[in-house]
Amino acid sequence: MTVGALAIVDYGAGNLVSIRNALELLDGDPVIATTPEQIAAARVIVVPGVGASGPAMERLERQGLADAIRDTVRDGAWYVGICLG
C-alpha cells in the first residue's frame, strides 16, 4: 500500500495504537490522519470510536473532518467504523 492509502482518523477518541499495530501486522501502511487533506488522499478510512456515534460525529464536525470523510467515501474510498454504535 502507498503512504496515505490507509488512514486512521485521529479526532481525539479511540485506540489508535492498537488499530495501527493490527493493520501493520496485515502488511498495511497506515497513516494517522489529522487533516482533511490526509483523509482525502486515503483509499481506506478507519474511524475508531469509544462506543457512542453521536459524540464521535460532534468531534469529527468540530475538527473539520466529517465532510472530508463523506466526500472521500463518496469518491469511492472504503470506510470502516470501529466501536461507533
QUITA-V289227 format. One line per field, one symbol per residue. ss: DSSP state (2 for helix, 1 for strand, 0 for the rest). psi: psi as a letter, one per 30 degrees, with the letter a starting at -180 (. if undefined). A space follows every 10 residues. Layout:
ss: ???
psi: ???
This chain:
ss: 0000011110 0000022222 2222200000 1110022222 0001111100 0022222222 2200022222 2222000111 11000
psi: klkffjkjkj ggllieeeee eeeefgglik kjkfleeeef flfkkkjlag fjeeeeeeee eeggfeeeee eeeegfllkj kkhh.
